[in-house]
Amino acid sequence: MAERAGAGLEVRLSQAGPISLDVDLACAAGEVLALVGPSGSGKSTVLRCIAGVLRAKSGRIAVGGRTWFDSAGGVSLTPRERSVGFVFQNYALFPHMSAQANVEAALGHVAAPERAGRARALLDRVNLKGLESRRPAELSGGQQQRVAVARALARDPRALLLDEPFSAVDRSTRQILYRELATLRRDLAMPVVLVTHDLDEAAMLADRMCILHRGRTLQTAPPHEILARPANSLVARLVDMKNVFRGKVAGHDAAAGITLLEGLGQRLEGPLDERFAVGAEVQWAIPGSHIILHRRDRPSRGERENPVRGAIADFLPLGENVSTVIRVEATGESLRVTFPLHVARRNGLEAGAEVVVSLLRDGIHLMAN
């Protein structure tokens, strides 16, 4: 079982079809876990299985020690019995009902005289005070999303599930909602599972990310770890790591804490990684954040680490940055690096310019083929 289950959410799902699933994940109470993967990877299917809308062929789902689904034990609670708060991609609000009435509709477990007050308190909690009487058509996309969150919380859920909750709003509204969710989650003593295809969104909001591909969980870890140290080349591609290459382990120096690697036509130094024997063929990656340009006006200490020579084969300004492709002199392989525009100008970068970059040792990450 994945880490940090505790009193939180534990999910194991398996089936061959019609949608293939091989899922093993956990989300602790108070934690945000982002399910990330391409379209068709099974993200929304997993949410619906947790909620009880879909039933996997086999597996187990438990929250806070209570079993919601256990194929071996014949347990399968209904969605209502599972007490899940679910925010759908399109919010699924009742169009003929006011914001307050939408929230009250989820308060069936509360005594009737108390429902109006509870609904108003929840709408206030998501910054909708004064808009209780408006219907969904009279609310902006961001306001509709807030009503959907208030309605999800009205059920006093044991887990909160968010299915692409920001996809229907514009960029500026999305930034506001990010901050509001980050503030709200401080008070949520429940596991929160967020489905998103946006890596930046997941890295910003989640404590951990779970990478899904074709219904299978590939890696679960804090966002910074996955983005810098993917478990394999498939995860590297799915998180859009630009620089993945083939190489060979040339040696280990435990005293110095380094592994020597043959790559890009030269010998490179990386962090000690004795999982791979000397002579082993590996794939290796380095994030763009660990590739630094040798400045022409002032050298830096990092220039001593794995200097690589090449020429700029592609130079594309993108707002305040420049996307470049550096053709490595020794092998013709491509390094893809984004530089701030002011750095590019200061160093006279342009298509055809010869450059030297350093691949910082700590950023080199080895993976099995």
TORKOL-4160 file (C-alpha; in steps of 0.2 Angstrom, whole numbers, padded with zeros to 4 digits, m for minus):
369
<pt num="1" X="0000" Y="0000" Z="0000"/>
<pt num="2" X="0006" Y="0018" Z="m0004"/>
<pt num="3" X="0012" Y="0029" Z="0010"/>
<pt num="4" X="0003" Y="0040" Z="0022"/>
<pt num="5" X="m0014" Y="0030" Z="0022"/>
<pt num="6" X="m0017" Y="0032" Z="0041"/>
<pt num="7" X="m0034" Y="0038" Z="0044"/>
<pt num="8" X="m0036" Y="0044" Z="0026"/>
<pt num="9" X="m0041" Y="0036" Z="0010"/>
<pt num="10" X="m0034" Y="0020" Z="0003"/>
<pt num="11" X="m0038" Y="0014" Z="m0014"/>
<pt num="12" X="m0033" Y="m0002" Z="m0023"/>
<pt num="13" X="m0042" Y="m0006" Z="m0040"/>
<pt num="14" X="m0040" Y="m0019" Z="m0053"/>
<pt num="15" X="m0049" Y="m0024" Z="m0069"/>
<pt num="16" X="m0044" Y="m0029" Z="m0087"/>
<pt num="17" X="m0059" Y="m0020" Z="m0095"/>
<pt num="18" X="m0069" Y="m0011" Z="m0101"/>
<pt num="19" X="m0058" Y="0002" Z="m0094"/>
<pt num="20" X="m0041" Y="m0006" Z="m0088"/>
<pt num="21" X="m0036" Y="m0002" Z="m0070"/>
<pt num="22" X="m0021" Y="m0006" Z="m0060"/>
<pt num="23" X="m0022" Y="0007" Z="m0046"/>
<pt num="24" X="m0014" Y="0008" Z="m0029"/>
<pt num="25" X="m0014" Y="0025" Z="m0020"/>
<pt num="26" X="m0017" Y="0033" Z="m0003"/>
<pt num="27" X="m0021" Y="0051" Z="0003"/>
<pt num="28" X="m0020" Y="0056" Z="0021"/>
<pt num="29" X="m0032" Y="0066" Z="0030"/>
<pt num="30" X="m0028" Y="0085" Z="0027"/>
<pt num="31" X="m0018" Y="0080" Z="0011"/>
<pt num="32" X="m0021" Y="0085" Z="m0007"/>
<pt num="33" X="m0017" Y="0071" Z="m0019"/>
<pt num="34" X="m0017" Y="0076" Z="m0038"/>
<pt num="35" X="m0021" Y="0063" Z="m0050"/>
<pt num="36" X="m0011" Y="0068" Z="m0066"/>
<pt num="37" X="m0011" Y="0060" Z="m0083"/>
<pt num="38" X="m0016" Y="0062" Z="m0101"/>
<pt num="39" X="m0034" Y="0061" Z="m0107"/>
<pt num="40" X="m0040" Y="0043" Z="m0106"/>
<pt num="41" X="m0027" Y="0039" Z="m0092"/>
<pt num="42" X="m0041" Y="0034" Z="m0080"/>
<pt num="43" X="m0041" Y="0049" Z="m0068"/>
<pt num="44" X="m0060" Y="0052" Z="m0068"/>
<pt num="45" X="m0063" Y="0034" Z="m0068"/>
<pt num="46" X="m0054" Y="0032" Z="m0052"/>
<pt num="47" X="m0064" Y="0047" Z="m0044"/>
<pt num="48" X="m0080" Y="0039" Z="m0049"/>
<pt num="49" X="m0075" Y="0022" Z="m0042"/>
<pt num="50" X="m0070" Y="0031" Z="m0025"/>
<pt num="51" X="m0087" Y="0040" Z="m0025"/>
<pt num="52" X="m0096" Y="0023" Z="m0029"/>
<pt num="53" X="m0103" Y="0029" Z="m0046"/>
<pt num="54" X="m0093" Y="0016" Z="m0054"/>
<pt num="55" X="m0088" Y="m0001" Z="m0047"/>
<pt num="56" X="m0071" Y="m0009" Z="m0052"/>
<pt num="57" X="m0071" Y="m0028" Z="m0055"/>
<pt num="58" X="m0059" Y="m0030" Z="m0039"/>
<pt num="59" X="m0051" Y="m0020" Z="m0026"/>
<pt num="60" X="m0053" Y="m0011" Z="m0010"/>
<pt num="61" X="m0058" Y="0007" Z="m0005"/>
<pt num="62" X="m0057" Y="0012" Z="0013"/>
<pt num="63" X="m0058" Y="0029" Z="0022"/>
<pt num="64" X="m0053" Y="0032" Z="0040"/>
<pt num="65" X="m0053" Y="0014" Z="0043"/>
<pt num="66" X="m0071" Y="0011" Z="0036"/>
<pt num="67" X="m0072" Y="0000" Z="0021"/>
<pt num="68" X="m0082" Y="0007" Z="0007"/>
<pt num="69" X="m0078" Y="m0006" Z="m0006"/>
<pt num="70" X="m0071" Y="m0023" Z="m0005"/>
<pt num="71" X="m0073" Y="m0035" Z="m0019"/>
<pt num="72" X="m0067" Y="m0050" Z="m0009"/>
<pt num="73" X="m0078" Y="m0046" Z="0006"/>
<pt num="74" X="m0093" Y="m0042" Z="m0004"/>
<pt num="75" X="m0094" Y="m0024" Z="0002"/>
<pt num="76" X="m0100" Y="m0010" Z="m0010"/>
<pt num="77" X="m0108" Y="0005" Z="m0001"/>
<pt num="78" X="m0119" Y="0016" Z="m0011"/>
<pt num="79" X="m0113" Y="0034" Z="m0016"/>
<pt num="80" X="m0125" Y="0041" Z="m0002"/>
<pt num="81" X="m0118" Y="0029" Z="0011"/>
<pt num="82" X="m0100" Y="0034" Z="0007"/>
<pt num="83" X="m0102" Y="0052" Z="0012"/>
<pt num="84" X="m0091" Y="0059" Z="m0002"/>
<pt num="85" X="m0090" Y="0077" Z="m0007"/>
<pt num="86" X="m0089" Y="0078" Z="m0026"/>
<pt num="87" X="m0086" Y="0094" Z="m0037"/>
<pt num="88" X="m0089" Y="0089" Z="m0055"/>
<pt num="89" X="m0080" Y="0097" Z="m0070"/>
<pt num="90" X="m0096" Y="0106" Z="m0075"/>
<pt num="91" X="m0102" Y="0109" Z="m0057"/>
<pt num="92" X="m0119" Y="0100" Z="m0060"/>
<pt num="93" X="m0129" Y="0113" Z="m0051"/>
<pt num="94" X="m0148" Y="0113" Z="m0052"/>
<pt num="95" X="m0151" Y="0128" Z="m0064"/>
<pt num="96" X="m0169" Y="0132" Z="m0057"/>
<pt num="97" X="m0163" Y="0133" Z="m0039"/>
<pt num="98" X="m0154" Y="0147" Z="m0030"/>
<pt num="99" X="m0136" Y="0145" Z="m0023"/>
<pt num="100" X="m0143" Y="0143" Z="m0006"/>
<pt num="101" X="m0156" Y="0130" Z="m0012"/>
<pt num="102" X="m0142" Y="0120" Z="m0021"/>
<pt num="103" X="m0132" Y="0119" Z="m0005"/>
<pt num="104" X="m0148" Y="0115" Z="0005"/>
<pt num="105" X="m0151" Y="0100" Z="m0007"/>
<pt num="106" X="m0136" Y="0092" Z="0001"/>
<pt num="107" X="m0141" Y="0094" Z="0019"/>
<pt num="108" X="m0154" Y="0081" Z="0020"/>
<pt num="109" X="m0145" Y="0074" Z="0035"/>
<pt num="110" X="m0148" Y="0090" Z="0044"/>
<pt num="111" X="m0164" Y="0094" Z="0053"/>
<pt num="112" X="m0175" Y="0105" Z="0042"/>
<pt num="113" X="m0175" Y="0121" Z="0053"/>
<pt num="114" X="m0156" Y="0121" Z="0053"/>
<pt num="115" X="m0153" Y="0119" Z="0034"/>
<pt num="116" X="m0155" Y="0137" Z="0029"/>
<pt num="117" X="m0142" Y="0143" Z="0042"/>
<pt num="118" X="m0130" Y="0130" Z="0038"/>
<pt num="119" X="m0131" Y="0133" Z="0019"/>
<pt num="120" X="m0128" Y="0152" Z="0022"/>
<pt num="121" X="m0113" Y="0148" Z="0033"/>
<pt num="122" X="m0105" Y="0137" Z="0019"/>
<pt num="123" X="m0108" Y="0150" Z="0006"/>
<pt num="124" X="m0100" Y="0163" Z="0017"/>
<pt num="125" X="m0085" Y="0151" Z="0019"/>
<pt num="126" X="m0082" Y="0151" Z="0000"/>
<pt num="127" X="m0084" Y="0170" Z="m0001"/>
<pt num="128" X="m0102" Y="0170" Z="m0008"/>
<pt num="129" X="m0110" Y="0180" Z="0006"/>
<pt num="130" X="m0124" Y="0191" Z="m0002"/>
<pt num="131" X="m0126" Y="0180" Z="m0017"/>
<pt num="132" X="m0137" Y="0166" Z="m0009"/>
<pt num="133" X="m0153" Y="0170" Z="m0019"/>
<pt num="134" X="m0145" Y="0170" Z="m0036"/>
<pt num="135" X="m0147" Y="0155" Z="m0048"/>
<pt num="136" X="m0132" Y="0148" Z="m0057"/>
<pt num="137" X="m0136" Y="0157" Z="m0073"/>
<pt num="138" X="m0134" Y="0174" Z="m0063"/>
<pt num="139" X="m0117" Y="0168" Z="m0057"/>
<pt num="140" X="m0100" Y="0169" Z="m0065"/>
<pt num="141" X="m0090" Y="0153" Z="m0068"/>
<pt num="142" X="m0080" Y="0155" Z="m0053"/>
<pt num="143" X="m0095" Y="0159" Z="m0042"/>
<pt num="144" X="m0103" Y="0143" Z="m0048"/>
<pt num="145" X="m0088" Y="0133" Z="m0044"/>
<pt num="146" X="m0089" Y="0140" Z="m0026"/>
<pt num="147" X="m0107" Y="0135" Z="m0025"/>
<pt num="148" X="m0102" Y="0117" Z="m0030"/>
<pt num="149" X="m0088" Y="0117" Z="m0017"/>
<pt num="150" X="m0100" Y="0123" Z="m0003"/>
<pt num="151" X="m0113" Y="0110" Z="m0009"/>
<pt num="152" X="m0099" Y="0096" Z="m0008"/>
<pt num="153" X="m0094" Y="0102" Z="0010"/>
<pt num="154" X="m0112" Y="0102" Z="0015"/>
<pt num="155" X="m0112" Y="0083" Z="0016"/>
<pt num="156" X="m0099" Y="0083" Z="0030"/>
<pt num="157" X="m0089" Y="0072" Z="0018"/>
<pt num="158" X="m0076" Y="0060" Z="0024"/>
<pt num="159" X="m0067" Y="0064" Z="0007"/>
<pt num="160" X="m0067" Y="0078" Z="m0005"/>
<pt num="161" X="m0065" Y="0074" Z="m0024"/>
<pt num="162" X="m0062" Y="0087" Z="m0037"/>
<pt num="163" X="m0063" Y="0083" Z="m0055"/>
<pt num="164" X="m0055" Y="0096" Z="m0066"/>
<pt num="165" X="m0063" Y="0110" Z="m0055"/>
<pt num="166" X="m0054" Y="0124" Z="m0063"/>
<pt num="167" X="m0055" Y="0120" Z="m0082"/>
<pt num="168" X="m0071" Y="0130" Z="m0085"/>
<pt num="169" X="m0065" Y="0147" Z="m0079"/>
<pt num="170" X="m0053" Y="0159" Z="m0087"/>
<pt num="171" X="m0035" Y="0161" Z="m0081"/>
<pt num="172" X="m0037" Y="0176" Z="m0070"/>
<pt num="173" X="m0052" Y="0168" Z="m0061"/>
<pt num="174" X="m0042" Y="0152" Z="m0060"/>
<pt num="175" X="m0028" Y="0161" Z="m0050"/>
<pt num="176" X="m0041" Y="0167" Z="m0038"/>
<pt num="177" X="m0049" Y="0150" Z="m0035"/>
<pt num="178" X="m0031" Y="0142" Z="m0033"/>
<pt num="179" X="m0028" Y="0154" Z="m0018"/>
<pt num="180" X="m0046" Y="0151" Z="m0011"/>
<pt num="181" X="m0043" Y="0132" Z="m0012"/>
<pt num="182" X="m0026" Y="0133" Z="m0004"/>
<pt num="183" X="m0034" Y="0143" Z="0010"/>
<pt num="184" X="m0049" Y="0132" Z="0012"/>
<pt num="185" X="m0039" Y="0116" Z="0013"/>
<pt num="186" X="m0030" Y="0122" Z="0029"/>
<pt num="187" X="m0047" Y="0118" Z="0038"/>
<pt num="188" X="m0051" Y="0102" Z="0029"/>
<pt num="189" X="m0047" Y="0087" Z="0040"/>
<pt num="190" X="m0051" Y="0075" Z="0026"/>
<pt num="191" X="m0042" Y="0068" Z="0011"/>
<pt num="192" X="m0044" Y="0079" Z="m0005"/>
<pt num="193" X="m0041" Y="0071" Z="m0022"/>
<pt num="194" X="m0039" Y="0083" Z="m0036"/>
<pt num="195" X="m0040" Y="0077" Z="m0055"/>
<pt num="196" X="m0030" Y="0088" Z="m0066"/>
<pt num="197" X="m0021" Y="0087" Z="m0083"/>
<pt num="198" X="m0011" Y="0103" Z="m0078"/>
<pt num="199" X="0006" Y="0100" Z="m0071"/>
<pt num="200" X="0008" Y="0117" Z="m0065"/>
<pt num="201" X="m0009" Y="0117" Z="m0056"/>
<pt num="202" X="m0004" Y="0100" Z="m0048"/>
<pt num="203" X="0013" Y="0106" Z="m0042"/>
<pt num="204" X="0005" Y="0122" Z="m0035"/>
<pt num="205" X="m0009" Y="0114" Z="m0025"/>
<pt num="206" X="m0005" Y="0096" Z="m0021"/>
<pt num="207" X="0006" Y="0089" Z="m0007"/>
<pt num="208" X="0009" Y="0074" Z="m0018"/>
<pt num="209" X="0005" Y="0069" Z="m0037"/>
<pt num="210" X="0000" Y="0052" Z="m0043"/>
<pt num="211" X="0005" Y="0049" Z="m0061"/>
<pt num="212" X="m0008" Y="0038" Z="m0071"/>
<pt num="213" X="m0006" Y="0031" Z="m0088"/>
<pt num="214" X="m0019" Y="0019" Z="m0096"/>
<pt num="215" X="m0027" Y="0016" Z="m0079"/>
<pt num="216" X="m0011" Y="0011" Z="m0070"/>
<pt num="217" X="m0002" Y="0021" Z="m0056"/>
<pt num="218" X="0016" Y="0024" Z="m0061"/>
<pt num="219" X="0023" Y="0035" Z="m0047"/>
<pt num="220" X="0017" Y="0044" Z="m0032"/>
<pt num="221" X="0028" Y="0057" Z="m0024"/>
<pt num="222" X="0029" Y="0076" Z="m0020"/>
<pt num="223" X="0028" Y="0086" Z="m0036"/>
<pt num="224" X="0045" Y="0092" Z="m0035"/>
<pt num="225" X="0052" Y="0075" Z="m0034"/>
<pt num="226" X="0042" Y="0068" Z="m0048"/>
<pt num="227" X="0047" Y="0083" Z="m0059"/>
<pt num="228" X="0065" Y="0081" Z="m0055"/>
<pt num="229" X="0067" Y="0062" Z="m0052"/>
<pt num="230" X="0054" Y="0053" Z="m0063"/>
<pt num="231" X="0053" Y="0034" Z="m0059"/>
<pt num="232" X="0056" Y="0029" Z="m0077"/>
<pt num="233" X="0057" Y="0037" Z="m0095"/>
<pt num="234" X="0038" Y="0035" Z="m0097"/>
<pt num="235" X="0035" Y="0046" Z="m0082"/>
<pt num="236" X="0048" Y="0058" Z="m0088"/>
<pt num="237" X="0038" Y="0060" Z="m0105"/>
<pt num="238" X="0021" Y="0061" Z="m0096"/>
<pt num="239" X="0028" Y="0076" Z="m0085"/>
<pt num="240" X="0035" Y="0084" Z="m0101"/>
<pt num="241" X="0053" Y="0082" Z="m0096"/>
<pt num="242" X="0062" Y="0089" Z="m0111"/>
<pt num="243" X="0080" Y="0081" Z="m0109"/>
<pt num="244" X="0080" Y="0062" Z="m0108"/>
<pt num="245" X="0095" Y="0053" Z="m0116"/>
<pt num="246" X="0103" Y="0036" Z="m0117"/>
<pt num="247" X="0119" Y="0033" Z="m0108"/>
<pt num="248" X="0131" Y="0020" Z="m0099"/>
<pt num="249" X="0136" Y="0019" Z="m0081"/>
<pt num="250" X="0155" Y="0021" Z="m0082"/>
<pt num="251" X="0159" Y="0020" Z="m0063"/>
<pt num="252" X="0155" Y="0024" Z="m0045"/>
<pt num="253" X="0165" Y="0034" Z="m0033"/>
<pt num="254" X="0157" Y="0032" Z="m0016"/>
<pt num="255" X="0169" Y="0042" Z="m0007"/>
<pt num="256" X="0166" Y="0057" Z="m0018"/>
<pt num="257" X="0147" Y="0053" Z="m0019"/>
<pt num="258" X="0147" Y="0053" Z="m0038"/>
<pt num="259" X="0142" Y="0041" Z="m0052"/>
<pt num="260" X="0151" Y="0043" Z="m0068"/>
<pt num="261" X="0140" Y="0042" Z="m0084"/>
<pt num="262" X="0145" Y="0041" Z="m0102"/>
<pt num="263" X="0132" Y="0053" Z="m0111"/>
<pt num="264" X="0132" Y="0066" Z="m0124"/>
<pt num="265" X="0148" Y="0060" Z="m0131"/>
<pt num="266" X="0158" Y="0063" Z="m0115"/>
<pt num="267" X="0160" Y="0058" Z="m0097"/>
<pt num="268" X="0148" Y="0066" Z="m0085"/>
<pt num="269" X="0146" Y="0066" Z="m0066"/>
<pt num="270" X="0130" Y="0063" Z="m0057"/>
<pt num="271" X="0124" Y="0060" Z="m0039"/>
<pt num="272" X="0130" Y="0043" Z="m0032"/>
<pt num="273" X="0117" Y="0030" Z="m0038"/>
<pt num="274" X="0123" Y="0012" Z="m0036"/>
<pt num="275" X="0107" Y="0004" Z="m0041"/>
<pt num="276" X="0115" Y="0002" Z="m0058"/>
<pt num="277" X="0130" Y="m0008" Z="m0061"/>
<pt num="278" X="0145" Y="m0002" Z="m0070"/>
<pt num="279" X="0143" Y="m0005" Z="m0089"/>
<pt num="280" X="0124" Y="m0004" Z="m0087"/>
<pt num="281" X="0114" Y="0004" Z="m0101"/>
<pt num="282" X="0102" Y="0017" Z="m0094"/>
<pt num="283" X="0092" Y="0032" Z="m0098"/>
<pt num="284" X="0096" Y="0048" Z="m0089"/>
<pt num="285" X="0087" Y="0065" Z="m0088"/>
<pt num="286" X="0091" Y="0082" Z="m0082"/>
<pt num="287" X="0078" Y="0096" Z="m0079"/>
<pt num="288" X="0080" Y="0113" Z="m0087"/>
<pt num="289" X="0082" Y="0121" Z="m0070"/>
<pt num="290" X="0099" Y="0112" Z="m0069"/>
<pt num="291" X="0106" Y="0118" Z="m0085"/>
<pt num="292" X="0116" Y="0134" Z="m0084"/>
<pt num="293" X="0123" Y="0145" Z="m0098"/>
<pt num="294" X="0142" Y="0150" Z="m0097"/>
<pt num="295" X="0141" Y="0168" Z="m0096"/>
<pt num="296" X="0153" Y="0178" Z="m0107"/>
<pt num="297" X="0156" Y="0192" Z="m0096"/>
<pt num="298" X="0158" Y="0183" Z="m0079"/>
<pt num="299" X="0161" Y="0165" Z="m0076"/>
<pt num="300" X="0152" Y="0155" Z="m0062"/>
<pt num="301" X="0156" Y="0141" Z="m0051"/>
<pt num="302" X="0144" Y="0130" Z="m0059"/>
<pt num="303" X="0154" Y="0130" Z="m0075"/>
<pt num="304" X="0166" Y="0117" Z="m0068"/>
<pt num="305" X="0151" Y="0104" Z="m0068"/>
<pt num="306" X="0149" Y="0094" Z="m0084"/>
<pt num="307" X="0152" Y="0108" Z="m0097"/>
<pt num="308" X="0144" Y="0104" Z="m0114"/>
<pt num="309" X="0148" Y="0113" Z="m0130"/>
<pt num="310" X="0135" Y="0116" Z="m0144"/>
<pt num="311" X="0127" Y="0128" Z="m0155"/>
<pt num="312" X="0109" Y="0135" Z="m0155"/>
<pt num="313" X="0099" Y="0126" Z="m0168"/>
<pt num="314" X="0082" Y="0134" Z="m0163"/>
<pt num="315" X="0079" Y="0151" Z="m0155"/>
<pt num="316" X="0061" Y="0155" Z="m0151"/>
<pt num="317" X="0056" Y="0171" Z="m0140"/>
<pt num="318" X="0041" Y="0167" Z="m0129"/>
<pt num="319" X="0036" Y="0183" Z="m0120"/>
<pt num="320" X="0049" Y="0186" Z="m0106"/>
<pt num="321" X="0058" Y="0169" Z="m0110"/>
<pt num="322" X="0067" Y="0161" Z="m0125"/>
<pt num="323" X="0065" Y="0143" Z="m0129"/>
<pt num="324" X="0081" Y="0136" Z="m0137"/>
<pt num="325" X="0087" Y="0120" Z="m0144"/>
<pt num="326" X="0106" Y="0117" Z="m0142"/>
<pt num="327" X="0113" Y="0105" Z="m0154"/>
<pt num="328" X="0127" Y="0096" Z="m0144"/>
<pt num="329" X="0144" Y="0097" Z="m0153"/>
<pt num="330" X="0150" Y="0079" Z="m0149"/>
<pt num="331" X="0134" Y="0069" Z="m0154"/>
<pt num="332" X="0121" Y="0080" Z="m0162"/>
<pt num="333" X="0109" Y="0077" Z="m0149"/>
<pt num="334" X="0097" Y="0091" Z="m0143"/>
<pt num="335" X="0097" Y="0100" Z="m0126"/>
<pt num="336" X="0081" Y="0110" Z="m0124"/>
<pt num="337" X="0083" Y="0125" Z="m0112"/>
<pt num="338" X="0072" Y="0140" Z="m0108"/>
<pt num="339" X="0082" Y="0156" Z="m0104"/>
<pt num="340" X="0075" Y="0172" Z="m0098"/>
<pt num="341" X="0075" Y="0185" Z="m0112"/>
<pt num="342" X="0087" Y="0197" Z="m0103"/>
<pt num="343" X="0100" Y="0183" Z="m0101"/>
<pt num="344" X="0098" Y="0178" Z="m0119"/>
<pt num="345" X="0101" Y="0197" Z="m0124"/>
<pt num="346" X="0115" Y="0199" Z="m0112"/>
<pt num="347" X="0124" Y="0184" Z="m0119"/>
<pt num="348" X="0121" Y="0188" Z="m0138"/>
<pt num="349" X="0111" Y="0172" Z="m0140"/>
<pt num="350" X="0103" Y="0169" Z="m0157"/>
<pt num="351" X="0101" Y="0154" Z="m0170"/>
<pt num="352" X="0118" Y="0148" Z="m0174"/>
<pt num="353" X="0127" Y="0155" Z="m0159"/>
<pt num="354" X="0140" Y="0144" Z="m0151"/>
<pt num="355" X="0137" Y="0141" Z="m0132"/>
<pt num="356" X="0143" Y="0131" Z="m0118"/>
<pt num="357" X="0132" Y="0125" Z="m0104"/>
<pt num="358" X="0134" Y="0115" Z="m0088"/>
<pt num="359" X="0123" Y="0101" Z="m0083"/>
<pt num="360" X="0123" Y="0103" Z="m0064"/>
<pt num="361" X="0128" Y="0087" Z="m0056"/>
<pt num="362" X="0114" Y="0086" Z="m0043"/>
<pt num="363" X="0101" Y="0087" Z="m0057"/>
<pt num="364" X="0107" Y="0071" Z="m0067"/>
<pt num="365" X="0095" Y="0057" Z="m0064"/>
<pt num="366" X="0097" Y="0039" Z="m0069"/>
<pt num="367" X="0083" Y="0028" Z="m0075"/>
<pt num="368" X="0081" Y="0010" Z="m0081"/>
<pt num="369" X="0079" Y="0008" Z="m0100"/>
